[in-house]
Amino acid sequence: VFITRVIPQAGLRLLEEAGLTIEQWTKKRNLTPAELVDHCRDADALLSAGSSKIDAGFLAAVPHLKVIALHAVGYDNVDITAATAHGIPIGNTPGVLTDATADTAFLLMLATSRKAFYLHKKILRGDWNFFEPTANLGLSLEGKTLGIFGMGSIGQAMARRSKAAYNMPILYHNRKPCTTAEKELGARYVSFETLLRESDVLSVHAPLTADTQDKFNAAAFAQMKPNAIFVNTARGGLHNEPDLISALLNHQIWGAGLDVTNPEPMHPDNVLLQMPNVCVLPHIGSATVETRDAMAILAARNIIAGLKGERLPAVVNPQVYEGKPAG
Ligand code: 8YV
């Protein structure tokens, strides 16, 4: 099993107990595409953590792989059609990171609404010297409308937290209506335009696809409320960064909380990092000890099942089993 990053021991232990030989990339830099192919030449399985491209070219070079397990729920870095064509099941880690990621979205919503990161930097600069009732003001969240773009399990967990904490009415836009969110949270399904126009906080929880790429662009930000906070914990590719910067500078929206950027890592000179109403985190959505252990364990279980020819516990392309006996 070739592993592209250092992953938690909990996952490695499981692979070792299954009698598998592990090779792990431990350098603090991304593998080049050629290095990835090289390391997979003698492997039966790939456990991929991070954003290495698993595209048609790579898959054609390593068609012998019996399984690829992602240490992630998102699979925008994988050409799923090509993997299915090669008969390679792709595993991911849904469910186990739902709460941690929703916590990160909630953290960014609250931190942005109170300019927390900017004010922290002000103290570091020695700039906490005088109290004025009109200084350092943020926005209250109580009773404000939360819009969710992508009402999957993470979107629902964010909506649940926000409703419980601030009694926020919930709007959402999704590929299809979500009856759980409607019944449990009174969430209202709306068009994308209504979501933009009526949300006080708009939180993004959709996968990055050809349809969602750059969805939050100049035209979208122009429809949002001047007091709106944009939160993205999904993928940086869903928002257009220059358009977001312009929308903030032109006061078309009030603030932004980002756990994901495009590109990643974000350059330290990025103007977003200087803005009072912007909070940026280095893609830590799932980064708790407990969650990363659970992700490593699920990724390892996907590898072990795949190598036995069994159906993966969490498979992205179940089509790979059509016409083939699974397990
Ligand atoms: C991590 C994620 O960044 O699951 C995802 O899709 O983006 C995050 O959990 C990561 O992929 C951990 O390997």
Residues whose N, C-alpha, C, O or C-beta is under 5 A from the ligand:
A	BS01	8YV	A49 G50 H71 A72 V73 G74 H283 S286
